[in-house]
């Protein structure tokens, strides 16, 4: 987030905004006027409830299909920051989704996109106990060359593209299951917090950002 300025006159949108934590962060940390679009009725309702509990208006949540033309007719070219997190990896061919995100930006606006790196340190666990989770995500884009290629020829000046974070084990939805892998997932989640804190102390706040890192992040600025 070091590329984004704090500007109370800027607006930001998150695509797939449930449960609302990222919208709150964009408002509290950067001062942006926030908006979120959420396809799921349950997800939109949860996000509205969360924002209200933190003093923000529930009207900023738009319940809509992000790919619907009527949505883009209303919201294209309106935002200074567009933030999709954990969105692109759900599509077999995500290039069109990137194009639609860029369309929401004003000229010189910032696209900040992140996806999980399921081929990182979590892969041994997922390959044994979470193969269905791997199949449900587009792991082909979870290497730096393929991820970077998504943003080429998209009216974007790249500012950063790389791995981010030092330690995160994706127990994901398995942590809620009453099963062997649910027990393992919950154990990994507890281990994650301990190891992450230990690494933070050992590295004095620095991060080991390698292909084993838990996220891939792209930051680019739109140019017309």
N, CA, C and O of each residue as an XYZ file, in Angstrom:
896
protein
N       0.817     -1.213      0.000
C       0.000      0.000      0.000
C       0.853      1.267      0.000
O       0.318      2.373      0.082
N       2.178      1.116     -0.092
C       3.033      2.293     -0.034
C       2.889      3.173     -1.275
O       3.377      4.303     -1.281
N       2.236      2.685     -2.315
C       2.077      3.477     -3.531
C       0.854      4.393     -3.473
O       0.699      5.262     -4.331
N      -0.002      4.215     -2.491
C      -1.248      4.967     -2.426
C      -1.112      6.153     -1.479
O      -0.642      5.991     -0.353
N      -1.516      7.341     -1.919
C      -1.504      8.502     -1.028
C      -2.756      8.538     -0.161
O      -3.787      7.979     -0.536
N      -2.673      9.184      0.981
C      -3.853      9.440      1.807
C      -4.549     10.680      1.251
O      -3.976     11.769      1.242
N      -5.791     10.508      0.785
C      -6.510     11.612      0.149
C      -7.990     11.516      0.494
O      -8.669     10.586      0.060
N      -8.487     12.457      1.259
C      -9.896     12.424      1.640
C     -10.822     12.758      0.476
O     -12.029     12.529      0.559
N     -10.265     13.300     -0.614
C     -11.085     13.630     -1.778
C     -11.081     12.513     -2.822
O     -11.652     12.677     -3.900
N     -10.438     11.369     -2.513
C     -10.395     10.253     -3.445
C     -11.489      9.233     -3.115
O     -11.973      9.155     -1.986
N     -11.859      8.465     -4.126
C     -12.837      7.391     -3.945
C     -12.199      6.058     -4.330
O     -11.342      5.989     -5.211
N     -12.637      5.007     -3.648
C     -12.086      3.673     -3.885
C     -13.212      2.652     -3.895
O     -14.206      2.802     -3.185
N     -13.050      1.618     -4.702
C     -14.039      0.547     -4.765
C     -13.338     -0.792     -4.634
O     -12.254     -0.998     -5.179
N     -13.970     -1.699     -3.905
C     -13.501     -3.080     -3.847
C     -14.521     -3.972     -4.528
O     -15.716     -3.891     -4.246
N     -14.048     -4.816     -5.417
C     -14.907     -5.775     -6.114
C     -14.878     -7.082     -5.342
O     -13.818     -7.670     -5.127
N     -16.075     -7.535     -4.922
C     -16.151     -8.681     -4.028
C     -15.784     -8.248     -2.627
O     -14.780     -8.694     -2.071
N     -16.610     -7.367     -2.048
C     -16.201     -6.611     -0.850
C     -16.522     -7.283      0.478
O     -16.065     -6.809      1.518
N     -17.293     -8.370      0.482
C     -17.615     -9.025      1.753
C     -16.338     -9.575      2.399
O     -15.468    -10.075      1.687
N     -16.203     -9.497      3.715
C     -17.177     -9.012      4.703
C     -17.051     -7.528      5.063
O     -17.770     -7.054      5.943
N     -16.150     -6.780      4.401
C     -16.088     -5.339      4.615
C     -14.818     -4.804      5.231
O     -14.645     -3.588      5.310
N     -13.929     -5.664      5.668
C     -12.716     -5.206      6.346
C     -11.821     -4.343      5.471
O     -11.221     -3.383      5.955
N     -11.725     -4.674      4.190
C     -10.872     -3.878      3.303
C     -11.450     -2.481      3.069
O     -10.699     -1.511      2.973
N     -12.765     -2.372      2.977
C     -13.391     -1.056      2.821
C     -13.118     -0.190      4.043
O     -12.814      0.997      3.921
N     -13.228     -0.791      5.217
C     -12.950     -0.044      6.443
C     -11.496      0.413      6.472
O     -11.211      1.546      6.859
N     -10.572     -0.462      6.066
C      -9.162     -0.106      6.035
C      -8.896      1.053      5.082
O      -8.155      1.976      5.421
N      -9.494      1.013      3.892
C      -9.282      2.083      2.913
C      -9.801      3.419      3.435
O      -9.222      4.470      3.157
N     -10.883      3.372      4.184
C     -11.443      4.601      4.737
C     -10.633      5.100      5.928
O     -10.325      6.289      6.002
N     -10.286      4.227      6.852
C      -9.584      4.627      8.064
C      -8.130      4.993      7.788
O      -7.630      5.985      8.320
N      -7.454      4.212      6.972
C      -6.020      4.409      6.768
C      -5.725      5.492      5.734
O      -4.772      6.256      5.890
N      -6.535      5.560      4.682
C      -6.238      6.478      3.589
C      -7.246      7.619      3.455
O      -7.004      8.577      2.722
N      -8.371      7.519      4.159
C      -9.361      8.586      4.106
C     -10.274      8.544      2.899
O     -11.017      9.497      2.662
N     -10.240      7.452      2.119
C     -11.012      7.407      0.884
C     -12.514      7.282      1.153
O     -12.945      6.686      2.140
N     -13.277      7.854      0.257
C     -14.715      7.565      0.185
C     -14.852      6.209     -0.492
O     -14.426      6.034     -1.634
N     -15.443      5.257      0.208
C     -15.395      3.876     -0.266
C     -16.727      3.424     -0.844
O     -17.796      3.936     -0.511
N     -16.609      2.443     -1.723
C     -17.756      1.780     -2.326
C     -17.371      0.323     -2.511
O     -16.204      0.012     -2.748
N     -18.340     -0.566     -2.403
C     -18.064     -1.984     -2.620
C     -19.153     -2.605     -3.458
O     -20.319     -2.228     -3.343
N     -18.789     -3.553     -4.299
C     -19.779     -4.298     -5.078
C     -19.695     -5.759     -4.675
O     -18.610     -6.335     -4.591
N     -20.854     -6.346     -4.428
C     -20.927     -7.729     -3.960
C     -22.095     -8.421     -4.661
O     -23.222     -7.925     -4.652
N     -21.808     -9.575     -5.268
C     -22.820    -10.321     -6.023
C     -23.790    -11.045     -5.096
O     -24.990    -11.101     -5.365
N     -23.270    -11.596     -4.011
C     -24.076    -12.402     -3.099
C     -24.946    -11.511     -2.203
O     -24.465    -10.538     -1.622
N     -26.217    -11.859     -2.102
C     -27.123    -11.102     -1.220
C     -26.682    -11.236      0.236
O     -26.686    -10.259      0.984
N     -26.303    -12.447      0.634
C     -25.853    -12.671      2.013
C     -24.580    -11.881      2.277
O     -24.440    -11.257      3.329
N     -23.643    -11.904      1.318
C     -22.393    -11.168      1.484
C     -22.612     -9.670      1.556
O     -21.973     -8.984      2.354
N     -23.519     -9.152      0.721
C     -23.814     -7.720      0.746
C     -24.429     -7.320      2.085
O     -24.079     -6.284      2.649
N     -25.355     -8.152      2.595
C     -26.002     -7.859      3.878
C     -24.990     -7.872      5.023
O     -25.029     -7.005      5.896
N     -24.093     -8.843      5.023
C     -23.056     -8.916      6.065
C     -22.146     -7.694      6.015
O     -21.767     -7.149      7.051
N     -21.802     -7.272      4.807
C     -20.912     -6.118      4.670
C     -21.598     -4.844      5.162
O     -20.976     -4.034      5.850
N     -22.866     -4.661      4.818
C     -23.605     -3.485      5.294
C     -23.657     -3.465      6.818
O     -23.457     -2.423      7.442
N     -23.926     -4.618      7.405
C     -23.999     -4.701      8.869
C     -22.646     -4.365      9.492
O     -22.581     -3.643     10.487
N     -21.565     -4.889      8.907
C     -20.221     -4.628      9.422
C     -19.877     -3.143      9.334
O     -19.358     -2.572     10.294
N     -20.157     -2.514      8.199
C     -19.825     -1.098      8.031
C     -20.631     -0.223      8.982
O     -20.107      0.736      9.550
N     -21.905     -0.556      9.151
C     -22.737      0.201     10.090
C     -22.189      0.113     11.508
O     -22.216      1.095     12.251
N     -21.696     -1.052     11.880
C     -21.164     -1.231     13.232
C     -19.886     -0.424     13.456
O     -19.465     -0.226     14.595
N     -19.269      0.043     12.363
C     -18.051      0.852     12.466
C     -18.285      2.296     12.025
O     -17.340      3.031     11.736
N     -19.543      2.686     11.977
C     -19.861      4.087     11.737
C     -19.871      4.528     10.289
O     -19.924      5.728     10.022
N     -19.821      3.594      9.336
C     -19.897      3.942      7.923
C     -21.288      3.652      7.376
O     -22.013      2.822      7.924
N     -21.654      4.322      6.316
C     -22.978      4.144      5.725
C     -23.080      2.795      5.015
O     -22.134      2.361      4.357
N     -24.219      2.142      5.152
C     -24.444      0.886      4.436
C     -24.764      1.126      2.971
O     -24.769      0.185      2.178
N     -25.032      2.369      2.601
C     -25.383      2.684      1.220
C     -24.212      2.519      0.259
O     -24.404      2.506     -0.957
N     -23.001      2.392      0.796
C     -21.834      2.283     -0.080
C     -21.692      0.892     -0.680
O     -20.835      0.684     -1.539
N     -22.510     -0.069     -0.250
C     -22.444     -1.430     -0.766
C     -23.464     -1.593     -1.891
O     -24.663     -1.404     -1.688
N     -22.975     -1.945     -3.069
C     -23.826     -2.162     -4.239
C     -23.973     -3.662     -4.451
O     -22.980     -4.359     -4.661
N     -25.195     -4.161     -4.397
C     -25.445     -5.574     -4.662
C     -25.709     -5.732     -6.157
O     -26.783     -5.382     -6.647
N     -24.723     -6.260     -6.873
C     -24.826     -6.326     -8.324
C     -23.841     -7.334     -8.875
O     -22.896     -7.742     -8.198
N     -24.079     -7.732    -10.125
C     -23.138     -8.557    -10.869
C     -22.087     -7.626    -11.458
O     -22.404     -6.760    -12.273
N     -20.851     -7.803    -11.050
C     -19.768     -6.936    -11.498
C     -19.645     -6.894    -13.019
O     -19.203     -5.888    -13.572
N     -20.026     -7.960    -13.694
C     -19.872     -8.030    -15.149
C     -21.111     -7.527    -15.900
O     -21.134     -7.525    -17.130
N     -22.124     -7.108    -15.169
C     -23.327     -6.587    -15.817
C     -23.038     -5.230    -16.454
O     -22.414     -4.370    -15.833
N     -23.490     -5.038    -17.688
C     -23.223     -3.784    -18.396
C     -23.836     -2.588    -17.691
O     -23.259     -1.501    -17.708
N     -24.999     -2.769    -17.069
C     -25.638     -1.641    -16.395
C     -24.803     -1.150    -15.226
O     -24.799      0.043    -14.925
N     -24.089     -2.066    -14.557
C     -23.195     -1.657    -13.481
C     -22.078     -0.787    -14.033
O     -21.760      0.252    -13.454
N     -21.483     -1.194    -15.137
C     -20.375     -0.432    -15.707
C     -20.846      0.877    -16.333
O     -20.107      1.861    -16.335
N     -22.048      0.896    -16.857
C     -22.571      2.155    -17.397
C     -22.635      3.223    -16.310
O     -22.452      4.409    -16.583
N     -22.894      2.795    -15.080
C     -23.020      3.747    -13.975
C     -21.687      4.062    -13.302
O     -21.483      5.182    -12.833
N     -20.779      3.088    -13.248
C     -19.596      3.258    -12.391
C     -18.259      3.361    -13.131
O     -17.240      3.615    -12.489
N     -18.222      3.179    -14.420
C     -16.945      3.288    -15.131
C     -16.343      4.677    -15.027
O     -17.059      5.678    -15.002
N     -15.008      4.729    -14.965
C     -14.243      5.987    -14.941
C     -14.543      6.864    -13.721
O     -14.458      8.090    -13.800
N     -14.896      6.234    -12.593
C     -15.315      7.028    -11.434
C     -14.366      6.961    -10.247
O     -14.475      7.776     -9.331
N     -13.431      6.003    -10.240
C     -12.699      5.743     -9.002
C     -11.203      6.016     -9.149
O     -10.604      5.814    -10.206
N     -10.633      6.483     -8.046
C      -9.187      6.724     -7.988
C      -8.415      5.462     -7.633
O      -7.249      5.318     -8.000
N      -9.063      4.552     -6.923
C      -8.435      3.286     -6.527
C      -9.445      2.158     -6.733
O     -10.600      2.263     -6.321
N      -9.001      1.091     -7.369
C      -9.804     -0.125     -7.511
C      -9.024     -1.262     -6.872
O      -7.860     -1.495     -7.197
N      -9.681     -1.969     -5.956
C      -8.997     -2.975     -5.131
C      -9.703     -4.324     -5.241
O     -10.661     -4.564     -4.506
N      -9.266     -5.205     -6.129
C      -9.743     -6.592     -6.087
C      -8.764     -7.459     -5.299
O      -7.585     -7.541     -5.644
N      -9.247     -8.094     -4.256
C      -8.393     -8.979     -3.452
C      -9.048    -10.356     -3.402
O     -10.188    -10.491     -2.958
N      -8.325    -11.373     -3.858
C      -8.885    -12.719     -3.853
C     -10.052    -12.861     -4.798
O     -11.050    -13.497     -4.459
N      -9.946    -12.274     -5.991
C     -11.049    -12.270     -6.958
C     -10.648    -12.947     -8.267
O     -11.363    -13.824     -8.752
N      -9.525    -12.554     -8.835
C      -9.150    -13.006    -10.173
C      -8.900    -14.508    -10.240
O      -9.100    -15.121    -11.289
N      -8.469    -15.101     -9.144
C      -8.123    -16.515     -9.174
C      -9.332    -17.435     -9.304
O      -9.178    -18.650     -9.431
N     -10.528    -16.863     -9.274
C     -11.742    -17.663     -9.427
C     -12.174    -17.798    -10.887
O     -13.203    -18.411    -11.171
N     -11.397    -17.231    -11.815
C     -11.759    -17.270    -13.224
C     -10.716    -18.053    -14.018
O      -9.512    -17.925    -13.795
N     -11.215    -18.870    -14.956
C     -10.309    -19.633    -15.797
C      -9.524    -18.714    -16.731
O      -8.340    -18.930    -16.989
N     -10.211    -17.683    -17.233
C      -9.570    -16.704    -18.113
C      -9.804    -15.314    -17.520
O     -10.779    -14.652    -17.875
N      -8.918    -14.863    -16.618
C      -9.168    -13.638    -15.850
C      -8.837    -12.337    -16.572
O      -9.040    -11.263    -16.004
N      -8.329    -12.395    -17.813
C      -7.950    -11.160    -18.500
C      -9.118    -10.207    -18.658
O      -8.965     -8.996    -18.497
N     -10.298    -10.758    -18.977
C     -11.485     -9.913    -19.128
C     -11.836     -9.242    -17.807
O     -12.248     -8.082    -17.790
N     -11.678     -9.961    -16.704
C     -11.966     -9.370    -15.392
C     -11.020     -8.211    -15.106
O     -11.439     -7.197    -14.547
N      -9.746     -8.347    -15.482
C      -8.796     -7.246    -15.299
C      -9.234     -6.038    -16.117
O      -9.202     -4.910    -15.626
N      -9.640     -6.267    -17.355
C     -10.097     -5.177    -18.215
C     -11.276     -4.429    -17.595
O     -11.337     -3.201    -17.653
N     -12.203     -5.168    -17.007
C     -13.373     -4.543    -16.384
C     -12.988     -3.747    -15.141
O     -13.602     -2.722    -14.845
N     -11.975     -4.214    -14.413
C     -11.480     -3.443    -13.267
C     -10.853     -2.124    -13.714
O     -11.104     -1.075    -13.121
N     -10.040     -2.187    -14.762
C      -9.384     -0.980    -15.263
C     -10.431      0.037    -15.732
O     -10.237      1.243    -15.585
N     -11.529     -0.449    -16.289
C     -12.574      0.455    -16.779
C     -13.191      1.300    -15.670
O     -13.715      2.381    -15.938
N     -13.135      0.822    -14.428
C     -13.702      1.578    -13.312
C     -12.836      2.771    -12.917
O     -13.309      3.697    -12.259
N     -11.564      2.745    -13.321
C     -10.606      3.767    -12.889
C     -10.730      5.053    -13.695
O     -11.013      5.039    -14.893
N     -10.509      6.167    -12.998
C     -10.222      7.406    -13.693
C      -8.818      7.319    -14.297
O      -8.007      6.494    -13.876
N      -8.540      8.170    -15.280
C      -7.178      8.236    -15.781
C      -6.239      8.634    -14.638
O      -6.543      9.547    -13.870
N      -5.115      7.957    -14.530
C      -4.124      8.102    -13.455
C      -4.552      7.424    -12.163
O      -3.844      7.527    -11.161
N      -5.689      6.733    -12.154
C      -6.098      5.992    -10.969
C      -5.283      4.713    -10.800
O      -4.608      4.266    -11.728
N      -5.354      4.130     -9.600
C      -4.511      2.996     -9.225
C      -5.322      1.700     -9.130
O      -6.378      1.655     -8.500
N      -4.806      0.659     -9.765
C      -5.321     -0.688     -9.573
C      -4.387     -1.417     -8.619
O      -3.184     -1.502     -8.865
N      -4.941     -1.945     -7.529
C      -4.163     -2.723     -6.558
C      -4.816     -4.096     -6.463
O      -5.902     -4.241     -5.902
N      -4.154     -5.087     -7.011
C      -4.744     -6.424     -7.124
C      -3.879     -7.439     -6.405
O      -2.658     -7.449     -6.559
N      -4.516     -8.293     -5.619
C      -3.767     -9.367     -4.962
C      -4.530    -10.678     -5.091
O      -5.760    -10.703     -5.099
N      -3.776    -11.761     -5.189
C      -4.355    -13.101     -5.186
C      -3.547    -13.956     -4.221
O      -2.379    -13.660     -3.966
N      -4.154    -15.019     -3.679
C      -3.376    -15.911     -2.816
C      -2.430    -16.766     -3.648
O      -2.723    -17.095     -4.797
N      -1.309    -17.116     -3.067
C      -0.349    -17.999     -3.710
C      -0.510    -19.394     -3.104
O       0.179    -19.752     -2.149
N      -1.421    -20.165     -3.668
C      -1.677    -21.503     -3.136
C      -0.579    -22.491     -3.515
O      -0.577    -23.630     -3.047
N       0.353    -22.060     -4.360
C       1.487    -22.911     -4.722
C       2.700    -22.614     -3.840
O       3.792    -23.124     -4.092
N       2.510    -21.798     -2.817
C       3.585    -21.441     -1.916
C       3.741    -22.447     -0.790
O       3.700    -23.659     -1.006
N       3.920    -21.928      0.403
C       4.235    -22.785      1.546
C       3.076    -23.690      1.941
O       3.277    -24.690      2.631
N       1.842    -23.342      1.502
C       0.675    -24.155      1.830
C       0.479    -25.325      0.886
O      -0.346    -26.201      1.147
N       1.225    -25.352     -0.205
C       0.940    -26.357     -1.242
C       1.031    -27.803     -0.748
O       0.168    -28.604     -1.108
N       2.030    -28.178      0.057
C       2.067    -29.579      0.512
C       0.782    -29.994      1.237
O       0.270    -31.092      1.020
N       0.260    -29.106      2.104
C      -0.988    -29.411      2.814
C      -2.152    -29.512      1.844
O      -2.936    -30.460      1.903
N      -2.267    -28.524      0.942
C      -3.395    -28.503      0.019
C      -3.339    -29.647     -0.979
O      -4.381    -30.166     -1.382
N      -2.151    -30.044     -1.381
C      -2.033    -31.116     -2.372
C      -2.462    -32.464     -1.797
O      -2.840    -33.371     -2.540
N      -2.403    -32.592     -0.473
C      -2.804    -33.846      0.166
C      -4.247    -33.782      0.661
O      -5.041    -34.686      0.402
N      -4.581    -32.699      1.379
C      -5.890    -32.622      2.034
C      -6.826    -31.576      1.427
O      -7.974    -31.457      1.855
N      -6.359    -30.829      0.452
C      -7.220    -29.780     -0.112
C      -7.216    -29.731     -1.620
O      -7.211    -28.650     -2.209
N      -7.217    -30.885     -2.252
C      -7.165    -30.899     -3.712
C      -8.389    -30.241     -4.340
O      -8.298    -29.636     -5.408
N      -9.531    -30.362     -3.672
C     -10.743    -29.707     -4.190
C     -10.588    -28.187     -4.162
O     -11.106    -27.497     -5.040
N      -9.883    -27.663     -3.164
C      -9.647    -26.218     -3.083
C      -8.705    -25.765     -4.190
O      -8.898    -24.700     -4.777
N      -7.701    -26.560     -4.472
C      -6.805    -26.223     -5.582
C      -7.564    -26.217     -6.900
O      -7.368    -25.322     -7.723
N      -8.432    -27.209     -7.110
C      -9.190    -27.282     -8.363
C     -10.153    -26.113     -8.509
O     -10.482    -25.715     -9.627
N     -10.608    -25.559     -7.388
C     -11.584    -24.457     -7.428
C     -10.927    -23.107     -7.704
O     -11.624    -22.100     -7.829
N      -9.604    -23.072     -7.802
C      -8.877    -21.828     -8.044
C      -7.983    -21.986     -9.272
O      -7.526    -23.084     -9.589
N      -7.749    -20.893     -9.939
C      -6.881    -20.890    -11.113
C      -5.431    -20.785    -10.654
O      -4.886    -19.688    -10.538
N      -4.821    -21.917    -10.397
C      -3.445    -21.922     -9.902
C      -2.439    -21.604    -11.006
O      -1.269    -21.350    -10.720
N      -2.889    -21.615    -12.274
C      -1.960    -21.305    -13.370
C      -1.445    -19.874    -13.297
O      -0.363    -19.578    -13.804
N      -2.220    -18.975    -12.665
C      -1.781    -17.577    -12.583
C      -1.006    -17.295    -11.297
O      -0.673    -16.144    -11.012
N      -0.717    -18.343    -10.519
C      -0.061    -18.151     -9.230
C       1.454    -18.320     -9.311
O       2.085    -18.871     -8.409
N       2.020    -17.831    -10.416
C       3.462    -17.662    -10.527
C       3.672    -16.274    -11.101
O       2.788    -15.747    -11.777
N       4.810    -15.679    -10.847
C       4.966    -14.256    -11.106
C       4.858    -13.916    -12.591
O       4.315    -12.867    -12.937
N       5.362    -14.777    -13.474
C       5.319    -14.465    -14.904
C       3.889    -14.478    -15.434
O       3.500    -13.582    -16.183
N       3.102    -15.488    -15.052
C       1.719    -15.565    -15.507
C       0.872    -14.462    -14.895
O      -0.004    -13.908    -15.559
N       1.126    -14.141    -13.638
C       0.379    -13.079    -12.972
C       0.667    -11.736    -13.627
O      -0.254    -10.962    -13.889
N       1.935    -11.455    -13.891
C       2.307    -10.189    -14.528
C       1.670    -10.060    -15.911
O       1.279     -8.966    -16.320
N       1.569    -11.164    -16.620
C       1.026    -11.129    -17.979
C      -0.438    -10.695    -18.018
O      -0.904    -10.183    -19.037
N      -1.168    -10.894    -16.918
C      -2.573    -10.495    -16.879
C      -2.752     -8.994    -17.062
O      -3.804     -8.548    -17.520
N      -1.745     -8.216    -16.712
C      -1.879     -6.762    -16.692
C      -1.201     -6.084    -17.877
O      -1.175     -4.857    -17.974
N      -0.658     -6.893    -18.768
C      -0.053     -6.334    -19.974
C      -1.139     -5.938    -20.966
O      -2.185     -6.583    -21.038
N      -0.891     -4.882    -21.726
C      -1.857     -4.381    -22.718
C      -3.201     -4.032    -22.084
O      -4.251     -4.247    -22.690
N      -3.168     -3.492    -20.861
C      -4.390     -3.160    -20.130
C      -4.452     -1.675    -19.755
O      -5.139     -1.317    -18.799
N      -3.768     -0.827    -20.471
C      -3.745      0.621    -20.194
C      -3.221      0.909    -18.781
O      -3.737      1.783    -18.085
N      -2.193      0.164    -18.370
C      -1.644      0.304    -17.027
C      -0.134      0.492    -17.079
O       0.567     -0.210    -17.808
N       0.354      1.444    -16.302
C       1.782      1.556    -16.045
C       2.088      0.740    -14.789
O       1.634      1.105    -13.705
N       2.842     -0.350    -14.903
C       3.131     -1.165    -13.708
C       4.068     -0.441    -12.751
O       5.098      0.097    -13.157
N       3.695     -0.436    -11.471
C       4.519      0.155    -10.424
C       5.157     -0.915     -9.548
O       6.255     -0.728     -9.024
N       4.457     -2.039     -9.396
C       4.987     -3.147     -8.599
C       4.280     -4.423     -9.033
O       3.076     -4.426     -9.288
N       5.040     -5.493     -9.111
C       4.458     -6.819     -9.324
C       5.390     -7.825     -8.677
O       6.536     -7.984     -9.100
N       4.898     -8.504     -7.651
C       5.777     -9.439     -6.968
C       5.060    -10.216     -5.883
O       3.864    -10.042     -5.650
N       5.820    -11.077     -5.226
C       5.310    -11.840     -4.089
C       5.293    -10.949     -2.854
O       6.137    -10.065     -2.703
N       4.330    -11.186     -1.977
C       4.205    -10.381     -0.757
C       3.884    -11.266      0.436
O       3.168    -12.262      0.332
N       4.437    -10.869      1.563
C       4.169    -11.579      2.810
C       5.236    -12.611      3.084
O       5.978    -13.004      2.185
N       5.313    -13.054      4.334
C       6.371    -13.981      4.681
C       5.874    -15.330      5.147
O       6.577    -16.328      4.988
N       4.663    -15.395      5.728
C       4.218    -16.699      6.212
C       2.704    -16.697      6.378
O       2.147    -15.915      7.149
N       2.055    -17.581      5.643
C       0.622    -17.783      5.848
C       0.255    -19.149      5.318
O       0.507    -19.466      4.155
N      -0.341    -19.954      6.174
C      -0.795    -21.283      5.786
C      -2.289    -21.227      5.530
O      -3.064    -20.865      6.414
N      -2.687    -21.579      4.334
C      -4.093    -21.448      3.969
C      -4.889    -22.662      4.417
O      -5.115    -23.588      3.639
N      -5.317    -22.652      5.683
C      -6.261    -23.651      6.141
C      -7.610    -23.451      5.479
O      -8.374    -24.397      5.289
N      -7.894    -22.188      5.125
C      -9.085    -21.793      4.379
C     -10.337    -22.386      5.003
O     -10.455    -22.452      6.227
N     -11.282    -22.823      4.157
C     -12.567    -23.286      4.677
C     -12.453    -24.598      5.430
O     -13.390    -24.977      6.134
N     -11.346    -25.298      5.309
C     -11.228    -26.592      5.991
C     -11.234    -26.432      7.503
O     -11.554    -27.375      8.227
N     -10.880    -25.238      7.986
C     -10.829    -25.037      9.436
C     -12.203    -25.190     10.082
O     -12.295    -25.438     11.284
N     -13.270    -25.045      9.302
C     -14.630    -25.120      9.838
C     -15.214    -26.523      9.751
O     -16.312    -26.771     10.250
N     -14.494    -27.430      9.129
C     -15.023    -28.770      8.935
C     -14.798    -29.651     10.165
O     -13.797    -29.520     10.869
N     -15.744    -30.542     10.403
C     -15.595    -31.539     11.465
C     -15.036    -32.799     10.813
O     -15.738    -33.785     10.590
N     -13.747    -32.721     10.518
C     -13.079    -33.801      9.792
C     -11.607    -33.773     10.149
O     -11.152    -32.890     10.875
N     -10.859    -34.745      9.634
C      -9.418    -34.784      9.874
C      -8.762    -33.532      9.318
O      -7.944    -32.902      9.987
N      -9.126    -33.169      8.077
C      -8.477    -31.992      7.509
C      -8.948    -30.704      8.178
O      -8.248    -29.693      8.143
N     -10.130    -30.738      8.786
C     -10.576    -29.591      9.566
C      -9.703    -29.397     10.800
O      -9.334    -28.274     11.144
N      -9.377    -30.506     11.459
C      -8.489    -30.449     12.626
C      -7.111    -29.947     12.211
O      -6.519    -29.108     12.891
N      -6.605    -30.462     11.097
C      -5.295    -30.035     10.603
C      -5.327    -28.561     10.216
O      -4.398    -27.814     10.522
N      -6.409    -28.139      9.535
C      -6.543    -26.742      9.125
C      -6.546    -25.793     10.307
O      -5.902    -24.745     10.267
N      -7.270    -26.153     11.364
C      -7.295    -25.304     12.553
C      -5.920    -25.260     13.223
O      -5.491    -24.218     13.720
N      -5.245    -26.394     13.227
C      -3.898    -26.416     13.804
C      -2.925    -25.551     13.019
O      -2.091    -24.860     13.604
N      -3.029    -25.588     11.692
C      -2.161    -24.769     10.857
C      -2.423    -23.285     11.075
O      -1.494    -22.477     11.094
N      -3.696    -22.933     11.239
C      -4.019    -21.533     11.479
C      -3.420    -21.035     12.785
O      -2.941    -19.904     12.860
N      -3.444    -21.870     13.810
C      -2.834    -21.472     15.086
C      -1.315    -21.366     14.934
O      -0.699    -20.442     15.465
N      -0.722    -22.304     14.217
C       0.717    -22.273     13.988
C       1.119    -21.036     13.202
O       2.174    -20.451     13.449
N       0.281    -20.643     12.259
C       0.576    -19.483     11.413
C       0.833    -18.234     12.238
O       1.822    -17.535     12.018
N      -0.052    -17.948     13.188
C       0.094    -16.745     13.999
C       1.388    -16.751     14.802
O       2.067    -15.730     14.906
N       1.723    -17.901     15.366
C       2.948    -18.010     16.169
C       4.190    -17.794     15.305
O       5.067    -17.009     15.664
N       4.266    -18.493     14.161
C       5.452    -18.406     13.305
C       5.578    -17.012     12.700
O       6.683    -16.477     12.603
N       4.460    -16.423     12.293
C       4.505    -15.089     11.704
C       5.054    -14.078     12.707
O       5.872    -13.229     12.353
N       4.602    -14.170     13.961
C       5.097    -13.264     14.995
C       6.580    -13.507     15.260
O       7.342    -12.557     15.438
N       6.990    -14.766     15.286
C       8.389    -15.100     15.528
C       9.279    -14.554     14.414
O      10.340    -13.991     14.684
N       8.848    -14.721     13.160
C       9.629    -14.207     12.034
C       9.716    -12.686     12.060
O      10.753    -12.107     11.733
N       8.625    -12.049     12.449
C       8.623    -10.590     12.543
C       9.688    -10.120     13.528
O      10.412     -9.164     13.251
N       9.786    -10.785     14.673
C      10.783    -10.415     15.671
C      12.200    -10.721     15.184
O      13.110     -9.913     15.369
N      12.385    -11.875     14.568
C      13.716    -12.285     14.126
C      14.232    -11.393     12.992
O      15.422    -11.087     12.920
N      13.316    -10.985     12.110
C      13.719    -10.198     10.940
C      13.590     -8.697     11.175
O      13.822     -7.898     10.267
N      13.214     -8.313     12.412
C      13.065     -6.908     12.785
C      12.093     -6.164     11.856
O      12.344     -5.031     11.443
N      10.981     -6.835     11.543
C       9.937     -6.209     10.749
C      10.093     -6.365      9.256
O       9.176     -6.035      8.504
N      11.231     -6.861      8.806
C      11.424     -7.082      7.370
C      10.644     -8.331      6.942
O      10.237     -9.138      7.778
N      10.445     -8.475      5.640
C       9.683     -9.609      5.132
C      10.523    -10.397      4.142
O      11.252     -9.821      3.335
N      10.417    -11.718      4.208
C      11.050    -12.581      3.229
C      10.055    -12.805      2.104
O       9.179    -13.662      2.214
N      10.176    -12.055      1.037
C       9.196    -12.123     -0.043
C       9.771    -12.951     -1.183
O      10.575    -12.471     -1.982
N       9.338    -14.210     -1.237
C       9.834    -15.174     -2.204
C       8.649    -15.875     -2.849
O       7.498    -15.543     -2.568
N       8.930    -16.844     -3.712
C       7.850    -17.578     -4.367
C       7.053    -18.419     -3.380
O       5.995    -18.942     -3.729
N       7.548    -18.556     -2.147
C       6.797    -19.242     -1.101
C       5.898    -18.292     -0.318
O       5.138    -18.733      0.545
N       5.974    -16.994     -0.609
C       5.138    -16.013      0.090
C       3.663    -16.259     -0.200
O       3.326    -16.852     -1.224
N       2.788    -15.815      0.680
C       1.377    -16.188      0.575
C       0.550    -15.400     -0.442
O      -0.587    -15.777     -0.725
N       1.093    -14.321     -0.994
C       0.292    -13.505     -1.912
C       1.134    -13.029     -3.095
O       2.355    -12.901     -3.003
N       0.450    -12.774     -4.201
C       1.039    -12.051     -5.319
C       0.275    -10.739     -5.444
O      -0.953    -10.720     -5.353
N       0.997     -9.647     -5.654
C       0.392     -8.316     -5.671
C       0.853     -7.564     -6.905
O       2.030     -7.584     -7.266
N      -0.107     -6.896     -7.549
C       0.200     -5.987     -8.663
C      -0.344     -4.614     -8.332
O      -1.475     -4.484     -7.864
N       0.461     -3.582     -8.574
C       0.023     -2.194     -8.459
C       0.321     -1.515     -9.786
O       1.459     -1.539    -10.255
N      -0.683     -0.914    -10.387
C      -0.483     -0.201    -11.644
C      -1.328      1.045    -11.704
O      -2.328      1.161    -10.996
N      -0.930      1.986    -12.553
C      -1.630      3.244    -12.697
C      -2.175      3.354    -14.121
O      -1.445      3.159    -15.093
N      -3.436      3.661    -14.228
C      -4.076      3.721    -15.545
C      -3.554      4.906    -16.347
O      -3.363      6.000    -15.815
N      -3.328      4.670    -17.631
C      -2.977      5.746    -18.558
C      -3.815      5.575    -19.819
O      -3.966      4.461    -20.320
N      -4.353      6.664    -20.326
C      -5.182      6.627    -21.537
C      -4.452      7.266    -22.700
O      -4.988      7.329    -23.806
